[in-house]
Amino acid sequence: MNMRFHLSIITLFFFFFAIAQPAVTNRKDTIGSTTITYQTTCYGKPDSSVSFINVHENENTSVIAAKQVFNAAKKYCVTQLRCRDMRLISFIYKGKTFTVDPNRIYTAKGALASLKKNSRSYNDDVFAAALKLVDLLGKNFTDSFINNKSLVVALHNNTNGEPLSIISYKSGSESQNATDAYINLQQDPDDFFLVTEQSIFDFLKQKGFNVALQDNVHVTDDGSLSVYAAKNRIPYINIEAQVGHIAEQKKMLEAVLECISRRVGTDH
């Protein structure tokens, strides 16, 4: 083989290998003594108007599924909140330890409730200052990854059965937060969508997925992103699947990509 041709083949191999690799960027934020990293992995030419996010670091099935789907589609990014491999965020401020749920800090009411629930003492000035730090953390996140998006897709995983499934939104603990819920008896009730728009609900129902439509007017303000999105009129989808259900979560993600494609087509 001609040496120049041989070197060209090698060069092309490394060129295409480099193109195929996802682009990974890290944005950092701090709260008290704790550093939080928002790791964004992008594939191909991503659509920056759509935000796919994972805020609970222990819900890994959702991220694995997203990376596989986006790698195949050569499009979109997924942003993971990373903090010590823990579900909750703990930080030390003025000698006291505080803890919050990173999906309960996006409204003032929710942030207060989360800090009270997960922290020991809260009747002092230090707690009030710590709450301001939590509020700022939530604001920084929404400013960076949520606001001005045409769609936000949250990636979550749950456990088998109670406490959360599509049944929760039909006749259980979350039923007061939903205006409608469709259950496909052929599907695992732990694999379901929560959405904030009627048109998205109708599309996913027609596709045969378990799906709940949030009551954006009367939903309990728990500080979650679904509540924040509704308050700010940002279309929102939560993909909730049982831990380990990678194939099911991939199908759910693929349906969301089809929904996005149809929405874009309708807009034009």
Disulfide bonds with the S-S distance in Angstrom:
Cys42-Cys77 2.03
